């Protein structure tokens, strides 16, 4: 079906209501997109922090286990005070290793 414009008929433009509805719908779409982008950015930052924390924790566990496994004996320890410590000897490297940490209630 082909439409023709005749000179005698008036063509109407967009009505103000149609423009306002389009503006509201596009504003809602932009607001939803912005909120999703902000939530995604925060999630990405949190995942990055957790990955960094996990890497640091793994490095500490590896270094501690590397020092504690070959240690043949515990020379002293304190487990009752808020500041706790553990001392072991390593006969292979001929050294004494001390670990100190604070506990929070």
Secondary structure as the mmCIF struct_conf table of DSSP 4:
data_model
#
loop_
_struct_conf.conf_type_id
_struct_conf.id
_struct_conf.beg_label_comp_id
_struct_conf.beg_label_asym_id
_struct_conf.beg_label_seq_id
_struct_conf.end_label_comp_id
_struct_conf.end_label_asym_id
_struct_conf.end_label_seq_id
BEND BEND1 UNK A 7 UNK A 9
HELX_LH_PP_P HELX_LH_PP_P1 UNK A 10 UNK A 12
HELX_RH_AL_P HELX_RH_AL_P1 UNK A 16 UNK A 68
TURN_TY1_P TURN_TY1_P1 UNK A 69 UNK A 70
STRN STRN1 UNK A 73 UNK A 78
BEND BEND2 UNK A 80 UNK A 82
STRN STRN2 UNK A 83 UNK A 90
TURN_TY1_P TURN_TY1_P2 UNK A 91 UNK A 94
STRN STRN3 UNK A 95 UNK A 102
#
